[in-house]
Amino acid sequence: MAEAYTDFAAVYDTFMDDTPYGEWCGRLVGLLEKYGNAGDTENDMNVTSENLRQERNTILDLGCGTGTLTELLAGRGYDMIGVDSAQEMLQIAMEKRERSGLDILYLQQDMRSFELYGAVGAVVSVCDSVNYLLTEEDVLRTFRLVCNYLLPGGLFLFDFNTVYKYETVIGDATIAEAREECSFIWDNYYHAAERINEYDLTVFVREDGREDLYRRFRETHYQRGYTLGQMRACLERAGLEFLEASDADTNGEVTGTSGRVCIAARRPGIAG
């Protein structure tokens, strides 16, 4: 995975201010309630271990970025752990934690090799973080770690961008946005043979106290498109049970023109 979200971290939340994090949080909580968190069913209500109860209530936010969703889930009463490989993004997340006073653990780790101190009741990963895994081997390695750290019955809830989105919707397009304090130019290049989308991002940020001086920086990001079939196969190979998939934009059935897909899976078994 190429290093990304360095200088861009400082303006990430500015450009993502219309992202429906609240809606995503509600969807995730709905799935946690629908399927039960870490085997929390009538069959094991006799479990009294305090450590197990705490693990059940713990959620790992994999690819947490600046912690916006992490904070929302913590506000819902979950014990949160945020993992991200970008130090600059985590620094902003920790500044949010300082302001909110929420008890969130942040770890700077690669999702392909992350390590936790114990098991968790659920793992979530949103905003196409999984697409930064550029090979199916990396996806499988990550999913196996997710399965390893989930309690039996624990849920894995994530989204991903499809091949159709990169190939047809984004394609070789240029996106630009100008704001008073910062602007960006986002050049997309889709490499069909590898199903890799290259983002060349140029950002202009106004220097503090100056109206006529902007700092320019560039970053390059790479993401790979996947199909629902590929994701299901990786889940099953990793020992996870596929539960459902939905179109992230319509909340309906996944079709050939779905751009982003949400998946719910779980580790088989019952905790305790």
Number of C-alpha atoms within 10 A of each C-alpha: 15 11 11 17 19 14 15 19 19 15 17 16 16 12 15 10 9 8 11 10 17 13 10 16 19 14 16 19 14 12 15 19 11 9 18 17 25 29 24 20 13 7 9 12 10 8 12 10 10 9 10 18 16 14 19 26 16 24 26 27 24 26 26 27 28 25 26 17 22 31 23 18 20 17 14 12 11 20 22 25 22 26 26 23 21 21 17 19 25 23 18 19 21 16 13 16 19 12 8 11 10 17 15 19 14 21 19 17 17 16 24 18 10 17 14 12 6 11 22 28 32 30 24 21 20 21 18 20 19 24 20 22 22 20 18 15 12 18 21 20 18 23 23 20 17 31 25 16 21 29 27 22 25 32 32 27 23 22 22 25 24 22 23 19 17 25 19 13 12 17 18 16 13 14 11 12 11 12 12 8 14 18 18 20 17 19 18 21 19 22 15 14 6 11 19 22 25 20 20 16 19 17 22 19 19 18 13 9 7 8 10 7 12 16 10 14 13 15 16 16 16 20 23 25 27 23 15 19 9 11 18 19 14 21 24 15 14 20 16 25 19 19 14 13 20 18 18 20 12 11 12 12 12 19 11 11 13 20 22 21 25 23 19 20 24 28 26 19 12 15 20 16
